[in-house]
Every structure is written in C-alpha cells, then in structure tokens.
Amino acid sequence: MIDRLRQRSSDEGGFTLIELLVVILIIGILAAIAIPTFLNQKSKAYDASAKELARTAQTTAETYSTDHSGEFKWGANGLAELKNYETGLPGCPNSNGACLSSATELESGKGYEIKVIAQSTGDEFIIKRNGSAEVTRECKSSNKGCAGGASSSW
C-alpha cells in the first residue's frame, strides 16, 4: 500500500509553462473578440430605449390630439402637456438611458415634432407629423450611431 502511494505521488505532474501561456493566449483572443461586441450591443440597447420613448411620446401626442379636436395646440408647453397625459415620460436631464428633450407644435397645431435623446450614446431620435398626417422618423448622431452614419431614418 505504501508503494502505491509513493507511485501515485511521483506520477502527479502540473501544467508546463508553455501550456499555461497557450491557454492565456486563447483567453485573450476570445476577450478581444467578445468585449467590442458586448459594448456595441450595449449602445444598441440605449438607442432602442430612446426609440421606445419616442414612440410612447408619439402615442401620447396622438391621445392629446384626440382630446383636443384633432389639434396639437400646446404652444411652448409641449413637454408639460405630454407629461400631463403620460406621467412616465422622463424629461432631460435624466441619468438613466433616454429622455424627452422637446415636443414642438408645427403648422399652427396641425402637426408636431418630438425629440428624444439617448443620453449614453448622444443619439437623437425625432418623430415629425405634418398637417396631412404624414409621419417621418429621423436619427441624428455625432458618432455614427444611426445605422452607421451621422443621420438616417428609423
């Protein structure tokens, strides 16, 4: 029995330095690929949050219009009027994600423009509705966050 224990203790060996370096190199290569991908997904999540806030503000503006004879006559108090209808609309500055930066009356109350900022990325999402009920969506970015460019539609 003692012979078996001696033989077992002499057979145990560790990893060589080369084997450990190869493992560390493989982990480093995987990390170099995964970290930028993760950060890109994080900025996409912030932008998705801002787009959702813009759509919520758009729905709120349409609700306001329904209650006010089809018009968006809120003057300079667009943000306050929308927040009266939907209390969950965060205004700027907001430390978490996205904020509603402006709600502007267009064409004498026949249309509107809503701007939302994704604070983490700086991207700005705009929804405009003109007097003939045509809706356009625009994205403006200082760091090519809008579909790879400085501006685009969404």
For each residue, the residues with C-beta under 8 A, 3 or more apart:
1: 4 5
2: 5 6
3: 6 7
4: 1 7 8
5: 1 2 8 9
6: 2 3 9 10
7: 3 4 10 11
8: 4 5 11 12
9: 5 6 12
10: 6 7
11: 7 8
12: 8 9
13:
14:
15: 19 20
16: 19 20
17: 20 21
18: 21 22
19: 15 16 22 23
20: 15 16 17 23 24
21: 17 18 24 25
22: 18 19 25 26
23: 19 20 26 27
24: 20 21 27 28
25: 21 22 28 29
26: 22 23 29 30
27: 23 24 30 31
28: 24 25 31 32
29: 25 26 32 33
30: 26 27 33 34
31: 27 28 34 35
32: 28 29 35 36
33: 29 30 36 37
34: 30 31 37 38
35: 31 32 38 39
36: 32 33 39 40
37: 33 34 40 41
38: 34 35 41 42
39: 35 36 42 43
40: 36 37 43 44
41: 37 38 44 45
42: 38 39 45 46
43: 39 40 46 47 120 121 145
44: 40 41 47 48
45: 41 42 48 49
46: 42 43 49 50 97 98 118 119 120 121 123
47: 43 44 50 51 118 121 123 125 145
48: 44 45 51 52
49: 45 46 52 53 97 98 118
50: 46 47 53 54 97 98 116 117 118 123 125
51: 47 48 54 55 116 125 154
52: 48 49 55 56 98
53: 49 50 56 57 89 90 98 99 100 116
54: 50 51 57 58 114 116 125 126 127 137
55: 51 52 58 59 127
56: 52 53 59 60 86 88 89
57: 53 54 60 61 82 86 89 100 103 114 116 127
58: 54 55 61 62 114 127 129 135
59: 55 56 62 63
60: 56 57 63 64 82 85 86 89
61: 57 58 64 65 72 82 103 112 114 129
62: 58 59 65 66
63: 59 60 66 67 85 86
64: 60 61 67 68 72 74 81 82 85
65: 61 62 68 70 71 72
66: 62 63 70
67: 63 64
68: 64 65 71 72 73
69:
70: 65 66
71: 65 68 109 110
72: 61 64 65 68 78 105 106 109 110 111 112 129
73: 68 105 108 109
74: 64 77 78 80 81 82 103 105 109
75: 78 105
76:
77: 74 80 81
78: 72 74 75 81 82 102 103 104 105 112
79: 82 83 89 91 100 102 103
80: 74 77 83 84
81: 64 74 77 78 84 85 103
82: 57 60 61 64 74 78 79 85 86 89 100 103
83: 79 80 86 87 89 91
84: 80 81 87
85: 60 63 64 81 82
86: 56 57 60 63 82 83 89
87: 83 84
88: 56
89: 53 56 57 60 79 82 83 86 100
90: 53 94 96 98 99 100
91: 79 83 94 99 100 101
92: 99 100 101 117 119
93: 99 119
94: 90 91 97 98 99 119
95: 119
96: 90
97: 46 49 50 94 118 119 120
98: 46 49 50 52 53 90 94 116 117 118 119
99: 53 90 91 92 93 94 116 117 119
100: 53 57 79 82 89 90 91 92 103 114 115 116
101: 91 92 115 116 117 124
102: 78 79 113 114 115
103: 57 61 74 78 79 81 82 100 112 113 114 115
104: 78 112 113 114 115
105: 72 73 74 75 78 108 109 111 112
106: 72 110 111 112 113 128 129 130 131
107: 110 111 130 131
108: 73 105
109: 71 72 73 74 105
110: 71 72 106 107 130 131
111: 72 105 106 107 128 129 130 131
112: 61 72 78 103 104 105 106 128 129
113: 102 103 104 106 126 127 128 129
114: 54 57 58 61 100 102 103 104 126 127 128
115: 100 101 102 103 104 124 125 126
116: 50 51 53 54 57 98 99 100 101 124 125 126
117: 50 92 98 99 101 122 123 124 125
118: 46 47 49 50 97 98 121 122 123 124 125 145
119: 46 92 93 94 95 97 98 99 122
120: 43 46 97
121: 43 46 47 118 141 143 145
122: 117 118 119 141 142 143 145
123: 46 47 50 117 118 139 140 141 145 146
124: 101 115 116 117 118 139 140 141
125: 47 50 51 54 115 116 117 118 137 138 139 154
126: 54 113 114 115 116 137 138 139 140
127: 54 55 57 58 113 114 135 136 137
128: 106 111 112 113 114 135 136 137 138
129: 58 61 72 106 111 112 113 133 134 135
130: 106 107 110 111 133 134
131: 106 107 110 111
132:
133: 129 130
134: 129 130
135: 58 127 128 129
136: 127 128 153
137: 54 125 126 127 128 153 154
138: 125 126 128 151 152 153 154
139: 123 124 125 126 145 146 147 151 152 153 154
140: 123 124 126 146 150 151
141: 121 122 123 124 144 145 146 149 150 151
142: 122 150
143: 121 122
144: 141 148 149 150
145: 43 47 118 121 122 123 139 141
146: 123 139 140 141 149 150 151 152 154
147: 139 152 154
148: 144
149: 141 144 146 152
150: 140 141 142 144 146
151: 138 139 140 141 146
152: 138 139 146 147 149
153: 136 137 138 139
154: 51 125 137 138 139 146 147
